[in-house]
Amino acid sequence: MNSTVANYFSEFESYQKMVDWLSGIAGFDTATLVMVVVISLMAFIVINAMMLVGGLGTYAERKISADLQARIGPNRVGPYGILQFLADGLKMTMKEDVTPAKADKVLFNLAPFLSLFGIFGTLAVLPISSGLALSHLNVGVFFLIAISSIVGIGIFLGGYASNSKWSMLGGMRGASQIVSYEIPVTLSVLSIVLLAGSLNFKVIVGGQTGMPTGWFIFHNPFSFMAFFVYSIAALAEANRAPFDLPEAESELVSGYHTEYTGMKFGIFALAEYIEVFVLASVAAAMFLGGYNVPFHLGGDGIIGQVLQLGAFVTKSLLIYYVVIWIRWTFPRLRADQLMVVCWKYLTPIAIFNLVGSAVWLYAFKGQSILQLVLHSGGSSAGGH
């Protein structure tokens, strides 16, 4: 059954009183109207929060890379340079918006927004807490995988519509890379779907606990390996180093967005940084307990929702930090090496993990390693 943030608030007496009061004024039942307003307001908040995360992601990238290279990084605009992303956004807004004369103008202008809208679509099922999520679809995992595929279309169209050899090569690299690495990502996610028995993110997160011992990453050896396969494939899915070949400046100038200027270039960058956070959030939800809080502190009330939101964002940002850390640690792969990693290593390992998880569920009746150890320990103690 699908539920929304409006369904959560409808359980409060004050919400019902407000609906009854508005119905009395309007002369008709306003419950549906209020629900639409609440969901729209929550969507507005989530989208703007993700825009802020994307902007701050550029600041974090520069600061973390500076720390790793013994530099200072941004330190002029605002305290510790924290407002640098606003200055960059203002600069991009003021730059001239140039469209090449021989480009396909419709597709050229549409491509950046396709990438951004594909990422915004995934926010509909992002499980930020038990009550504050926009929607808990029964096919939430499939919806997220399907809607995020639009990003690859945007990248390919951006390269194709530019009518530039370098952009076209970058777009082709991006499309082939995203299509290829979607396979190990999907297979790794399906390993967890098997354990949870549902495609609903709320059910998947609910099948875990707030303590690491109850996370799916530690459920069995196959789910443990699936986490690392997902993490590596997700880097390629988001065009992050060492898999950032679609924008390899050493041979492609700047790749698929070579011909883009101003805010349209900024939209591509913003979509990439938001996508990294979304992929990190999916990893946190599927493998690391999601929004679950230890000992269920705060319950499902308002305080509990705040704690759940804090737990979810903290896990996601920690993974976000590791993604940036990896970018400034490992060298970029060649195009042939990138495909070899996907088809010869990650995909077979992901299939092995999926089959292994299924066998584990059947052989041990869904019990985790910890449950088996505790059960055997209890049996031994009882035998003595």
C-alpha angles and dihedrals in degrees: 000000000000119000133181140195087266090058089053094052092043088070090068118090093223090058091053091048090052091050091049091048092050091046090054091052097043096041095230139070107285097181094107092044092051090048091054091048092050093049092046091050091049091048090051091051094047094047093049091046089053090049088054091047089051092050094046088047090068089051092048090049092055095043096047092045088050091053091049091050097041093250132128102234124194109357107144108073112064128332109334087351092289093145093055092103090058090051090050091049091050090048092052091048091054096047119101115267104229124190115190112245095236097040123113093255098199095050092037092058094039098052100075092048092049089057092049095044091049089058094043089054091061090058089072092075101028104129100224092159140340093267109019100060116116092232141351101210119190087228094039095135093051090045092053093048092047099045093045089059088075088075090067090051090052092051093048093046090048090058095039097047093050091072089220126128093221093047092046092052090048091049092049091049091049094049094047091045096049094044091048098046093045086076099062089038092054094043091050091049091049089056087064092042087059092053093047095040092221144078090216112107091213091057091045093052090042090057089065134061137229092254121076090239089070098046119114092234088071096039095098139338092266095055088047091056091042090061092059093043089052092047094052094043091047090058089057091043090058093043090242124156133302081032098043095116095131087070099032102151094193093070107008102042090230104336125228094357097047093116096044121104138179121359095350088063088046091054091057090051092045091050090052095052093045090048090055090055091047092051090047090050092051089051090050092049097044102038111013105050096267114223095347114132122209112266089002090274114197093014116225095314125109092278090049091051091052091050091047091050090050092050092048095047093045093054091045094049092049089056088045088056091052090051090055091043091054092050092060095041109050128054121241118269125233118251093253091048090051092057092043091055090052103042102030100037120012098040096049091044090049091051089048090051092049093051091042092053090051092050091046092052091050097042098045099029094244096305120144125231091258092052091050092049093048092045093050090045091051091048091051092048091048091049091055 
